[in-house]
Amino acid sequence: MNELYYGDNLEIMRNEIPDESVDLCYIDPPFNSKRNYNLIYNNIGEEKDKAQAEAFSDTWVWNARTQREFEEICKGQGFIKKTSDLIRGFHQILNKGSLLSYLVSMTVRIKEIHRVLKPTGSFYLHCDPTASHYLKLVLDAIFCGQGGDFKNEIIWSYKSTIKVHKSHLGRDHDIIFFYTKGKISNFHPDRSDFPVSESTLKRWGKYADETGFVSNIHRPRKTTRVTDLDDETKGFSINQGIPRDVWDISIITGGMKEKMGYATQKPEKLLERIIKMSSDEGDVVLDAFCGCGTTIAVAEKLNRKWIGIDISYFSVQLIQERLRVSYGDDVLSLEKLVIGGIPRSVEAARALAERKDDLPRKEFEKWAILTYTNNEAMVNNQKGADGGFDGTLVFDEMVDGEHQFKDILFSVKSGKVGVKDIREFCDVVEGKNAAFGVFITLEIPTVPMLERAVAAGTYSNDFMHEVPKIKIITIKDMLEKEERLNIKLSKDMRKKGVAVVIEDRQAGKLE
């Protein structure tokens, strides 16, 4: 049984994943190498350092959650002394800024990953030079401090288009740290596609059969083992090079079928190499920051069981769609997949709306809008003022034989609501010249709210007749009666919607 979870990976690992139940874990936690970091001086609160801290401050801020995790580590609550001493040392150097917040957050999660790994399990952590030197110390403390091994610092060289910089060399690689929980691990580098050198291909390619095998009868005879050289059943394959710690694998480009429009998407070939090397068919693969689901998709293709976790509802929905397109509806059946963390009741929806941590921004709004529109809408993820609406769905209609694009706007409220909210939303819908608006509320609407919505009138076209100009939907009806917005979108519009989501995500407008 495979498992896909929506929520904080720390809580999910602690509550849902048993000790020593995972064979391989790969994570690609958030990092951004395109900004100018000088994070060792990022003591938030001092004016001179705010610009330097800006790179992480939108995500990794020191808050009550970070303080709790920091105290857990320093007090040794489930952490070995080496880890506690290390984080206290980081505190002396970094103070309570965004970099230390990031390291604390990663430390508590790496500790849980170590717990869930089997004694023969392997761990791959994908990062970049921004904080890799700090993360390696954390990994050394947790893994090597408990009988594990550091195996490799793998260099993923992706040979992207390099920009010329006046102050530093062009950057075209990431780092993947490879650790094992014990001295004995499941490791099969011969299963992976390591390319041979150009010189080998040039010298032996002409002797290879259709499978790439070169028999010993073509080998040089400067040896006393004449019998082996005459044995044409022995030899080597030019399809299998020497496993090395520098991997030349291209990044995702626009022409690749696997491209999902996810800014940090990694190529399937990279994950294939890792999964083949450090797991067998039927083993359990965990990705605790699964993003657009590359690890999950590759694990499914290679007949591994898998567990995926992501804090973004958009990602969880994207992964399900990716699996459905690649492997059919059966892969998402109740017999094959457990989906956790997605609200199924009003109480669960309220818990999502009332979450106190800073990481999931507008997750309640995202969940409500994407659920109600069957994942067709675009969530307005703008920080600060959102223009009075939380999401948009664009559709096209024929007017005098020509296509015209119209908007449906969404507003989501989780707290107390009143007629003022409906009046303001009416003004936004009219001001944006939208076809109509949908007001989604966790609380029961009042009678004046319903009356004001009715007074707004209706909207109609060739395929939508007398739709309320302002439609009020409760979370209760959405969950219990499965009310959804069913709107016919043309194939072109569906493509346009996906393109807009991709464009906004790459521009940083969507998480």
N, C-alpha and C positions, 0 to 999 in steps of 0.2 A: 504494500500500500504506500503510495506516494503522499506527501504532505506539503501544502502551500499555506503559509500564514501571512496575515496582514496585521502589522503592529510592530511594537518595539522588540527587536530581536533579543535583547537581554531578558525581558520578561518571558518571552516565548521559550527561549532555551532553558531558562530556569524551571518553567512550569510544564513544558510539553515534551522535552527531549531527555530520555533517561541516561544515566551514566553509561559510558563505554558502549554506545549503540551506533556510532558513526565510524565508517571506514576511512573516509576522506572528506576534508573540509577545504574549500577554496573561498576566499573572500576578497572583494575588491571594494574596500570601504571608501567613503568620499575623500577625494583629494583633488587639488586643482593646481597643475603646474604652470598655468598660463598667466599667473599673477606674480607680482613682485613681493616676495616674502622677505621679511627680516624678523622672523617671529621670536627670536630669543629676547627681543626688547619689547614685547607686546603687552606690557602691564596695563591692562585696560583700566581706565580711570584717569590716567595721566594724559593730558592733551597732546603732548608731543608724540605719544605712541599710538594714538587712535588710528592714524592712517596706515601704520604698519600692521595693526591688528585687523584691518578691514577685510583682509583676505578670508579669514575664518569667522569673523564676528557675526556674519549672518546666520551661521549654523552652530558654531562652537563657542558659546558664551558661558561664562561662569555663573551658574545659577544654583537654586536649591537642590536640584537633582545632582548636579556635579559635586556639590559639597557633600551630599550623602554618600556618593560613590567614593569620593576621596577619603572620607572618614572610614568607610568599610575597609579600604585597602590599608590605610595607615594603622588601623587598630588590629589588623590581621584577622578580620572576620572571613575566614575561608581562604585567606591568602598566605603563602609562605613568607618567611621573614625577608628573603631576598627581594621579593616583589614590593613589600611594604617599604623596605629601606630605599629601593630605587625611586619610588614615587615621592618619598619624602625628600630625596636628593634633587629630583626634578623641581620640586616646589622651591627649594633653596635657590635654584638657578633661574627659573622661569616666572616665579610668583603665580598668582591666580589669574592668568590670562587665558586667551583662547587656545593657545597651543597646549598648555597644561590640561585644559578642559578636554581637548581632543585626546590626549594621551591617557587621561583617566578613563574616559569613555571607552577607548580601545582596550585598556587593560582589563576592565571588568568583563568585557565581552570575550577577549582572548582566553581569560581564565575559564569561562564557561565552555568555550570550544575545546580546551584541553580536557575538561571534565567529561564531555560527551564522546570524545574520541576513544576508540578501542585501543588496547595496548599496542597493537600493530598499526595504528592509524597514522595518517599523514596530514600535514597542514601546509597550505600555500597561502601566503598573504601578499597581495598585489599592492604596490605603493609606488611613489616616485621619490626623487631625492629631497623633496621638501621636508619630510619628517622621518625618512627611512632610518636614519642613524639613531633616532630615539626609539623607534619601533623595534629595531633589532635588539636593543637592550631589554625592552619589555619581553620580547620573545625568548631571549636567552634566560632571563630570570624565571619565567613560567615553565618553559619546556626543559631547558638544560638543568635548571634548578631542581627538577623532579624526575631526573633519569632519562630525559629525552635527548635528542641530538639535533644540532644544526647541520643540515646536509649541503645546501647550496644557496648562493645568491645568484639567481637566474636573471640574466639581462634579456629583456624582450626588446629587440631592436626592430622598430616598425618602419623605419625609413620613410617618415612622412615628409611633406614639403617643408624644408627648413627655412625659417625667416632669418635674415641677416640681422644680428644684434651688434651694437657697438660695445656693449659692456660684458658680453659673455659668449661662449660657443653655442652653436645651435643644439637644441635638445631633441633627441629622437629615440629615447628609450625609457622604459619603465623598469622597475625592480620587482621581482617576485622572490620572497624568502620561502625556503622549503625546509620544514622541520618535521621530525617524527616524534611521536609520544614515547616510544621505547627504542632500545638499541636494535631490535629486530622489527623490520617493517615490511609491508607488502610493496615491493618495488620491482617494476618490469620495464626498464627503459627500451628493451628490444621490441616492445609492442608499438612504440611510437614512431612516427614518420620523421626521422632525423635525416636530412638530406646529406648526400655525399658531396665531397669537394669537386670543384670543376676539373681538377687534374685527374681525379679518379675516373670521372665520367669520360674524359678525353682518352685516357689510356685503355680503359676496359669496356667502354660502352659497346664497341664493335663486336666484342666476344659474348655479350649477354644474350640470353634467350628472351622469349617474350615476357617472362616473369621478372627479368632483371638479374637472373642467376648466372654467375661466371664459374665454370667448373675448373678444377685444379689442373686440367691438362693445358690450360693457357697460362699457368703461373710460371715465373722464372724458376730455373732448376738449380739455383745456387743453394742447395740444401742436401743433406744426406737422406732426407725422408722421401726417397724416390717413389715408394709405394703410394704414399698419399698423393703425390703429384700426378701419378698415373690413374688415380681413382676419379673418374669424371662425375661420380655422385657427390663428391665433396667440393667445396669451394666457398664462394661468398656472394652476397647480393649487392648490386649497385643501387638498389632502392633503399638500402639501410646504411646510413652513415654512422659515425661515432657519436654517441650521445654527448652533447656539450652543454655548457651552462650559458651560452649565448645563442638565443633563438631569433632567427630572422624570419619574422612572420608579418605580413602586410597588415595594416590597419583596415578597418571597414571603409570601403569607398562607395560612392553613389551607385555604381553599377552592380553591386553585389546583391543577390536575392535575399541574403540574411539581414540586410540593413533594416533596422527598425526605427531609425530617426532618433535614437537615444544617444545623447551626447557622449556618454562614457561607455558605449557598447564595445565589447571586446569580441574579436573574431572567434568563430567556432573552432577553427584549427588550433588556437592556443589552448582552449579547454579540452579539446580532444587529446592533445599530447599529455596534459596533466592527468586526466581521468584514466587514460590507458596505462600510464606509467604506474599509478599508485592505487589501482583498484581492480577488482575482478567483476565479471558479470554477476548481478544479484547483490553486490555490495551497496551500502548506503552512502550517498554523496550529499553533503550539506553545503548550501550557500546562504549565509546569514545576511548578506546584502545583495539580494539577487537581481535588483534592477530590472532590466528588460528580459532576464531569464536565459541568458546564453548557457550558463552552467546547467540549468534545468533541461533545456532543449537537447544539449549534447548528452547528458546523463540518460535521458530517455532514449536517444538514438543508440547508445552503446549498451542498452539493457541493464542499466543500473537503477536501483531505487533512489529516490531523491527527496530532500527536504529543502524547501525554499522559503525565505522570510524577507519581507520588505515592509518598510514603514509607510510607503506611499501606496494609496489605493489605486492610483493610475497604473503603477507597476504591476500590481497583482492582476488587474484586469488585462493589461497588455500581455502578461505571461500566459494567461488562459487562452487568449486569442491566438498567440503564437503557437501554442501546443495544438489547438484545434486545427489551425491551418496546416500544420506540418504532419500531424498524426491522426486527425479525425476526432469526432466527438467522443469516441469511446475512451480516449485517454483522460477525459474529464468526468467519466462516469463515477457514481457513488461507490462502485466496487473497486475502483482503481485510485481514487483521489480523495483525500480529506482536505477540506478547505476550512481554515480556522481564522478567527479574529474579525470576520466581517459581521456587522450587526444583523441579527435575525429577529430582534425584538426591540420594542420601544426602550426598555431598560438598557439594552446593550448600546443602542443609538445614543441615549442620554450619557452613558459612560464615555463614549467616544467624544461627544461634544464637550464634556467637562474635564477632559484630560488636561493636566497642568504643565506637562513638560513642553519644551520649546521646539522640539524637532518637528513634529507633524503640524505644519502650518495649514490651516483651513482644511484639515482632513475630513471633518464632519461635512463641510460644504461639498468637497470633492465626492465623497461617498454618496451623498444625497442626490446630487445632480447626475452623476454618472449612472447610478442605479435607476433613477426615474426615467432617464433617456436611453436606457440600454446601451450606455457607453458612446452615444453619438455626440453629446455636447462637448464644448470646450470650457474648461474651468478657468475663470478669471483669477489668476494667481498673483495679481499685482499687489505689491506691498503698499501699505498705507491706504489712502483713499482709493476705493474700487469703482467709483463712478455710480454707485447705487445698485449694482447688480453683481452676482457671483459667477455667472456663467452665460454662455451663448450657444445657440444652435442655429446654424445657417441653412436655409432651404431655398430652393428655387421654384418659382411659379411662372406660368405663362400669362402675360398681359399683352393683348393685341398681337399675339403671335410671337412675342419676344420673351426671352428669359429675364426675370428680375429676381435678385437675391433679397431675401427678407430674413430678419432676425427674430428668434424667440429668446427672450431674456429670462434669467432665473435669479430669484433672491431666496436665500436660505437663512432661516432664523432658528436658533436653538434656545433662546431665552424668552422672556415675557414679550408678548406682542399685543398690538392694539391697532385701532383704525388709522392712527397716524402712519404706521408702517405701510399700510395699503395705499394711503394717499400719496406718500412719497414715491412708492414704487410705480404708481400710475403716472406720476410726473416723469419718471425715468423712461418708462416705456414709450410715452408720447414724445418726449424729448429726443429719443433715439430713433423715432419713427419705426419702431419694431412692430411686427405683426401682432404679437401678444406677449404676455408675461406670465410666468408660473411662480407662485409664491409658496415655497415649501417650508412648513413650520413643524417644530417638535411639539409645541403646545397647541391646545385646541383653540381654533379661532373664535373670536367673539362675534355676537350677532351684528354689531356695527361694522366689523370687518367684512363680513359676508355681504351685507347690504351695499357697502361701498364698492366691492368688487363687482356686484351685479350692475351697479349704476355705470360702470365703465363701458358697458356695452359688449358687443361681440365682434369677431373677425371671421370672415369666410372667404373661400376661394373655390376652385374647381374640385378640390378633393377634401377640403375641410369646410364643413358647414356649421355655422353658428357656434364657433368656438369662443368661450368667454375671453374677453380682452384681458382680464386678470383672473387666472385660475388658481384657486387656493387648494393645496394638497397637504395633508397631514402625514407625518412619518408613520403614524399608526395605520392609515389606509394604504400607504405605500408598501408596508411590510405585511400586514394581515390580509388585505384585499388584493395585493400585488398590482396596484394601480401603476400604470406606466404611460409614458407619452409615446404613442405609436404614430409615427409620421413617415410618409413615403418619401424617401430621398432617392434621387436618381443616382446611377452609378457614378456619373461625373461628380456629383456633389459629395458622394461618399469619399471619392478620391481627394476632392478638394479639402474635405474635413480632415483627413489624415495628413495631407500636406501642410495644412495650417498648424496642426498640432506639432508636427515635426519642426516647422519653421519657428514656432513660438518656443519650443523646448530648446532648440539650438541657440536661440537668442536669449535664453535665460528667463523667459517669461513664465515657463511652466517648469515644475519640479519633476 
